[in-house]
């Protein structure tokens, strides 16, 4: 697909991508000297250091954000991104023990699978401004078209508005770093992904991704709540955030209603909905299960909703004692669809429809210039628009759940 540049929004987003001067990347301290060179000679071939560092950055990005040191590297993708010498780049990284081959290529089954060296992961992590023009051009060419067309769960005009708004948000950098430095070691993945996101926002290096289940992932979705609530600036104002209380069990209640099941007891369901409406569900679960910790109660609920519901699971036992027929509905729903993950996908799609097709759409109709970002089940705006967004958000919740 070629972007229609007669459309002003498409053109603005395309221009921002094409005007990027660099890509902000992870740089292991052990590769700092390499980053000072433009090219190196390896087995008679001139290799761009920008390409070598781009490969390492993308692997570190996946590791810190997904805690997954398992990288299938596809030859077709590598060739498209790094040219016909792609194999030399990989061989260089393997020979110098930056990455390790774990699984060989199997025709028709799997790509070669690599792992990052523990020394790279656990060592000091710096930042690298990758200014390679070819990489930036390829990034600009594929990024917007791919992300906007990856699924149709979010309307395009909503996607465009939210993408453009990302470029207007700033961060109080020193305050954010002060908070992050009070956390765990720099080796910790939570620290690294938050630090990278703060650095990226500060450098106007914007990231966004629309997944297949209707969620929008950005620099902001993984930020610690302290930073989101205290360090972001929209139109030079601090922000306010509106979220759905106990959102996943709340959407479960909607799913149960829409299924018109006869297997959930009325009295049990009435209690379930009352707790959700009042925002007391997790506290009720904590008190009744004797964990007395709302956060642990939330984790238990997520294990029930999104896990395999093993008979010996403590979380399932607690939940089934309090809400036996709802617990049975959860198990039957997963069994009927043949995939324990289906409930998570269904609830995320319902959440997406509510946030993007209801709340954001209504705000856009009233005033398309109100700045907005979303963090899954929440909407963030600047404080001068607090009342408008709050009223729309609250009324939409009441209407959707018929409160």
C-alpha positions as CSV (number, residue, x, y, z in Angstrom):
1,X,0.0,0.0,0.0
2,X,1.2,3.5,-0.9
3,X,0.2,6.3,1.5
4,X,-2.2,8.7,-0.2
5,X,-0.4,12.0,0.4
6,X,-3.5,14.0,-0.5
7,X,-5.0,13.0,2.9
8,X,-3.6,15.5,5.4
9,X,-3.3,13.1,8.3
10,X,-1.5,10.4,6.3
11,X,0.8,13.1,5.0
12,X,1.6,14.5,8.5
13,X,2.4,11.0,9.9
14,X,4.4,10.1,6.8
15,X,6.4,13.3,7.1
16,X,7.2,12.7,10.7
17,X,8.6,9.3,9.9
18,X,10.6,10.5,6.9
19,X,12.0,13.4,8.9
20,X,13.4,11.2,11.5
21,X,17.2,11.9,11.9
22,X,18.0,8.8,13.9
23,X,16.7,5.7,15.6
24,X,17.4,5.6,19.4
25,X,18.7,2.2,20.3
26,X,20.1,0.1,23.1
27,X,23.9,-0.1,23.0
28,X,25.7,-2.6,25.2
29,X,28.7,-1.0,26.9
30,X,31.0,-3.7,25.4
31,X,30.1,-2.5,21.9
32,X,30.7,1.2,22.5
33,X,34.1,1.2,20.7
34,X,32.5,-0.6,17.7
35,X,29.8,2.2,17.5
36,X,32.5,4.7,16.8
37,X,33.4,3.1,13.5
38,X,31.3,3.4,10.4
39,X,32.5,0.1,8.8
40,X,34.6,-2.9,9.6
41,X,36.2,-5.5,7.4
42,X,35.1,-9.1,8.1
43,X,36.2,-12.0,5.9
44,X,36.9,-9.6,3.0
45,X,33.6,-7.8,3.2
46,X,32.9,-4.3,4.4
47,X,30.2,-4.4,7.1
48,X,28.3,-1.4,8.4
49,X,28.5,-1.1,12.1
50,X,25.0,0.5,12.1
51,X,23.6,-2.8,10.8
52,X,25.4,-4.9,13.4
53,X,24.2,-2.6,16.2
54,X,20.6,-2.5,14.8
55,X,20.5,-6.3,15.0
56,X,21.7,-6.3,18.6
57,X,19.3,-3.5,19.5
58,X,16.2,-5.3,18.2
59,X,17.2,-8.4,20.1
60,X,17.7,-6.5,23.3
61,X,14.4,-4.6,22.8
62,X,12.6,-7.9,22.6
63,X,14.4,-9.3,25.6
64,X,13.8,-6.3,27.9
65,X,10.2,-5.9,26.8
66,X,9.2,-9.6,26.7
67,X,11.9,-11.3,28.8
68,X,12.5,-13.6,25.9
69,X,16.1,-14.6,24.9
70,X,14.9,-16.6,22.0
71,X,15.2,-15.1,18.5
72,X,14.2,-16.8,15.3
73,X,16.1,-14.9,12.5
74,X,14.5,-15.4,9.1
75,X,16.8,-15.1,6.1
76,X,14.2,-13.3,4.0
77,X,13.6,-10.7,6.6
78,X,17.4,-10.3,7.3
79,X,18.1,-9.9,3.6
80,X,15.4,-7.3,3.1
81,X,16.7,-5.2,6.0
82,X,20.5,-5.7,5.8
83,X,21.1,-6.6,2.2
84,X,22.8,-9.6,0.5
85,X,25.6,-9.6,3.1
86,X,23.1,-10.3,5.9
87,X,24.8,-13.7,6.6
88,X,28.1,-12.1,7.3
89,X,26.6,-9.8,9.9
90,X,25.2,-12.8,11.7
91,X,28.4,-14.7,11.4
92,X,30.4,-11.8,12.8
93,X,28.1,-11.5,15.9
94,X,28.4,-15.3,16.5
95,X,32.2,-15.4,16.0
96,X,32.6,-12.6,18.6
97,X,30.2,-14.3,21.1
98,X,27.7,-11.5,21.0
99,X,25.0,-14.0,20.0
100,X,24.9,-17.8,20.0
101,X,23.2,-20.2,17.6
102,X,20.8,-22.5,19.6
103,X,18.7,-24.3,17.0
104,X,19.6,-25.0,13.4
105,X,17.4,-24.2,10.4
106,X,14.8,-26.9,9.6
107,X,13.3,-26.6,6.1
108,X,9.6,-25.9,6.3
109,X,9.6,-25.9,10.1
110,X,11.7,-23.2,11.7
111,X,14.3,-20.5,11.2
112,X,17.7,-20.5,12.9
113,X,17.2,-19.5,16.6
114,X,19.8,-17.4,18.4
115,X,20.4,-16.1,21.9
116,X,22.0,-13.0,23.2
117,X,25.2,-13.4,25.3
118,X,24.5,-13.0,29.0
119,X,27.4,-10.5,29.1
120,X,25.4,-8.2,26.7
121,X,22.2,-8.5,28.8
122,X,23.8,-8.1,32.2
123,X,26.4,-5.5,31.2
124,X,26.1,-1.7,31.2
125,X,23.5,-0.5,28.6
126,X,24.0,2.8,26.8
127,X,22.2,4.6,24.0
128,X,23.1,4.7,20.4
129,X,21.7,7.1,17.7
130,X,21.6,5.0,14.6
131,X,21.7,7.5,11.7
132,X,22.0,5.1,8.9
133,X,19.8,6.6,6.1
134,X,19.0,3.3,4.5
135,X,17.7,1.8,7.7
136,X,15.7,5.0,8.5
137,X,14.2,5.0,5.0
138,X,13.1,1.3,5.2
139,X,11.7,2.0,8.7
140,X,9.6,5.0,7.3
141,X,8.5,3.0,4.3
142,X,7.0,0.0,6.1
143,X,6.1,1.3,9.6
144,X,3.0,3.4,9.2
145,X,1.4,1.3,6.4
146,X,2.0,-1.9,8.4
147,X,0.7,-0.7,11.7
148,X,-2.3,1.1,10.4
149,X,-3.4,-1.9,8.3
150,X,-2.4,-4.7,10.7
151,X,-6.1,-5.1,11.8
152,X,-9.4,-3.4,11.5
153,X,-10.4,-3.6,15.1
154,X,-9.6,0.1,15.6
155,X,-11.0,2.6,13.1
156,X,-8.3,4.3,11.0
157,X,-9.3,7.8,12.0
158,X,-8.9,6.8,15.6
159,X,-5.5,5.3,14.9
160,X,-4.4,8.4,13.0
161,X,-5.5,10.7,15.8
162,X,-3.7,8.7,18.5
163,X,-0.5,8.3,16.5
164,X,-0.3,12.1,15.8
165,X,-1.0,12.9,19.5
166,X,2.0,10.7,20.5
167,X,4.3,13.3,18.8
168,X,2.9,16.1,21.0
169,X,3.6,14.6,24.4
170,X,6.6,15.5,26.5
171,X,8.1,14.1,29.6
172,X,9.7,15.7,32.7
173,X,13.0,13.9,32.1
174,X,14.9,14.6,35.3
175,X,11.9,13.8,37.5
176,X,11.4,10.5,35.6
177,X,15.1,9.5,36.0
178,X,15.0,10.4,39.7
179,X,12.1,8.0,40.2
180,X,13.6,5.2,38.0
181,X,17.0,5.5,39.8
182,X,15.2,4.8,43.1
183,X,14.1,1.5,41.7
184,X,16.0,-1.7,41.2
185,X,19.4,-2.3,39.6
186,X,20.0,-1.1,36.0
187,X,20.2,-4.8,35.1
188,X,16.5,-5.2,35.9
189,X,14.3,-5.4,32.8
190,X,11.6,-3.1,34.3
191,X,14.2,-0.4,34.8
192,X,15.6,-0.9,31.3
193,X,12.3,-0.7,29.4
194,X,11.1,2.2,31.4
195,X,14.4,4.1,31.0
196,X,14.4,3.4,27.2
197,X,10.8,4.6,26.9
198,X,11.5,7.8,28.9
199,X,14.7,8.4,26.7
200,X,12.6,7.8,23.6
201,X,9.8,10.2,24.5
202,X,12.4,12.8,25.5
203,X,14.1,12.3,22.1
204,X,10.9,12.3,20.2
205,X,11.6,8.7,19.1
206,X,8.0,7.4,19.0
207,X,7.0,3.8,19.1
208,X,3.5,2.4,18.4
209,X,2.2,-1.0,17.6
210,X,-1.4,-2.3,17.1
211,X,-1.7,-6.0,18.0
212,X,-4.2,-8.5,16.6
213,X,-6.5,-8.2,19.6
214,X,-7.2,-4.5,19.5
215,X,-4.6,-3.1,21.8
216,X,-2.3,-0.2,21.0
217,X,1.2,-0.5,22.4
218,X,3.3,2.7,22.7
219,X,6.2,4.2,24.6
220,X,3.6,5.1,27.2
221,X,1.9,1.7,27.8
222,X,4.8,0.2,29.8
223,X,5.7,3.2,31.9
224,X,5.4,2.9,35.6
225,X,2.2,4.6,36.8
226,X,4.2,7.2,38.8
227,X,5.7,8.5,35.6
228,X,2.4,8.5,33.7
229,X,0.7,10.3,36.5
230,X,3.4,12.8,37.5
231,X,5.9,13.3,34.6
232,X,4.0,13.5,31.3
233,X,3.1,16.8,29.6
234,X,0.4,17.4,27.0
235,X,0.3,20.9,25.5
236,X,2.6,21.9,28.4
237,X,0.2,20.8,31.0
238,X,0.3,17.8,33.4
239,X,-2.0,14.9,32.7
240,X,-4.9,13.1,34.2
241,X,-5.8,9.5,33.7
242,X,-9.2,7.7,33.6
243,X,-9.4,4.0,33.8
244,X,-11.9,1.2,34.0
245,X,-12.0,-0.3,37.5
246,X,-11.3,-4.1,37.6
247,X,-11.6,-4.0,33.8
248,X,-11.0,-7.7,32.8
249,X,-13.5,-9.2,35.3
250,X,-15.9,-6.4,34.3
251,X,-15.8,-7.3,30.7
252,X,-16.2,-10.9,31.7
253,X,-19.5,-10.0,33.3
254,X,-20.5,-8.4,29.9
255,X,-19.5,-11.6,28.1
256,X,-21.5,-13.7,30.4
257,X,-24.6,-11.5,29.9
258,X,-24.2,-11.5,26.1
259,X,-23.8,-15.3,26.1
260,X,-27.3,-15.7,27.7
261,X,-25.9,-18.7,29.6
262,X,-28.2,-20.5,31.9
263,X,-25.3,-22.1,33.8
264,X,-24.4,-19.0,36.0
265,X,-26.5,-18.6,39.1
266,X,-28.5,-15.4,39.3
267,X,-27.6,-14.6,43.0
268,X,-23.9,-15.3,42.4
269,X,-23.9,-13.2,39.2
270,X,-25.7,-10.3,41.0
271,X,-23.0,-10.3,43.7
272,X,-20.2,-10.4,41.1
273,X,-21.7,-7.4,39.2
274,X,-22.3,-5.4,42.4
275,X,-18.6,-5.8,43.4
276,X,-17.5,-4.8,40.0
277,X,-19.7,-1.8,39.8
278,X,-18.4,-0.5,43.2
279,X,-14.8,-1.3,42.3
280,X,-14.5,-3.6,45.3
281,X,-14.0,-6.9,43.5
282,X,-10.3,-7.4,44.1
283,X,-10.6,-6.3,47.8
284,X,-13.5,-8.7,48.3
285,X,-11.4,-11.5,46.8
286,X,-8.4,-10.5,49.0
287,X,-10.5,-10.5,52.2
288,X,-12.3,-13.8,51.5
289,X,-9.1,-15.6,50.5
290,X,-7.2,-14.3,53.5
291,X,-4.4,-12.9,51.3
292,X,-5.4,-9.4,52.5
293,X,-3.5,-7.9,49.5
294,X,-5.5,-6.4,46.6
295,X,-2.6,-6.7,44.2
296,X,-2.2,-10.5,44.9
297,X,-6.0,-10.8,44.5
298,X,-5.7,-9.2,41.1
299,X,-2.9,-11.6,40.1
300,X,-5.0,-14.5,41.3
301,X,-7.9,-13.4,39.1
302,X,-5.7,-13.0,36.1
303,X,-4.4,-16.5,36.5
304,X,-8.0,-17.8,36.5
305,X,-9.1,-15.7,33.5
306,X,-6.0,-16.2,31.4
307,X,-4.5,-19.5,32.7
308,X,-5.2,-23.2,32.0
309,X,-7.3,-23.7,35.2
310,X,-5.6,-26.7,36.6
311,X,-7.4,-28.5,39.3
312,X,-4.6,-28.0,41.8
313,X,-4.2,-24.3,41.1
314,X,-4.6,-22.2,44.3
315,X,-6.1,-19.3,42.4
316,X,-8.7,-21.5,40.8
317,X,-9.6,-23.1,44.1
318,X,-10.2,-19.7,45.8
319,X,-12.1,-18.3,42.8
320,X,-14.3,-21.4,42.4
321,X,-15.2,-21.4,46.1
322,X,-16.5,-17.8,45.9
323,X,-17.9,-17.9,42.4
324,X,-18.4,-21.6,41.4
325,X,-20.7,-21.2,38.4
326,X,-18.8,-18.2,37.0
327,X,-15.6,-20.3,37.3
328,X,-17.3,-23.1,35.5
329,X,-18.3,-20.7,32.7
330,X,-14.7,-19.7,32.3
331,X,-13.6,-23.3,31.9
332,X,-16.4,-24.2,29.5
333,X,-15.7,-21.1,27.4
334,X,-12.1,-22.1,27.0
335,X,-13.0,-25.8,26.3
336,X,-15.6,-24.9,23.7
337,X,-13.1,-22.8,21.7
338,X,-10.3,-25.3,22.2
339,X,-7.8,-22.7,23.4
340,X,-7.3,-21.5,27.0
341,X,-6.1,-18.1,25.6
342,X,-9.4,-17.4,23.9
343,X,-10.9,-15.7,26.9
344,X,-8.0,-13.2,27.1
345,X,-8.4,-12.4,23.4
346,X,-12.2,-12.0,23.8
347,X,-11.9,-9.7,26.8
348,X,-9.2,-7.6,25.1
349,X,-11.3,-7.1,22.0
350,X,-14.3,-6.0,24.1
351,X,-12.0,-3.6,26.0
352,X,-10.6,-2.3,22.6
353,X,-14.1,-1.7,21.2
354,X,-15.2,0.2,24.3
355,X,-12.1,2.4,24.5
356,X,-11.5,3.1,20.8
357,X,-15.0,2.8,19.2
358,X,-16.9,4.4,22.0
359,X,-14.9,6.6,24.3
360,X,-12.3,8.0,21.9
361,X,-14.9,8.4,19.1
362,X,-17.1,10.4,21.3
363,X,-14.3,12.7,22.4
364,X,-13.2,13.2,18.8
365,X,-16.8,14.2,17.8
366,X,-16.9,16.9,20.6
367,X,-13.4,18.2,20.0
368,X,-10.8,16.5,17.8
369,X,-8.0,18.7,19.1
370,X,-8.2,17.3,22.7
371,X,-4.9,15.4,23.1
372,X,-5.2,11.8,24.0
373,X,-3.2,8.7,24.7
374,X,-4.5,5.3,25.7
375,X,-3.0,2.7,28.0
376,X,-5.1,-0.3,27.3
377,X,-8.1,0.2,29.6
378,X,-7.4,3.9,30.4
379,X,-7.4,7.2,28.6
380,X,-5.0,10.1,29.4
381,X,-5.5,13.8,28.6
382,X,-4.2,17.1,29.8
383,X,-5.8,18.7,32.9
384,X,-7.6,21.5,31.1
385,X,-9.7,18.8,29.4
386,X,-10.3,16.7,32.5
387,X,-14.0,17.5,32.9
388,X,-14.9,16.8,29.2
389,X,-13.0,13.5,29.1
390,X,-14.2,12.4,32.6
391,X,-17.8,13.0,31.7
392,X,-17.6,11.1,28.5
393,X,-15.7,8.2,30.1
394,X,-18.1,7.9,33.0
395,X,-21.3,8.1,30.9
396,X,-19.9,5.6,28.4
397,X,-19.2,3.1,31.2
398,X,-22.6,3.6,32.7
399,X,-24.3,3.1,29.3
400,X,-22.2,0.2,28.2
401,X,-22.7,-1.8,31.4
402,X,-26.2,-0.5,32.0
403,X,-25.5,0.9,35.4
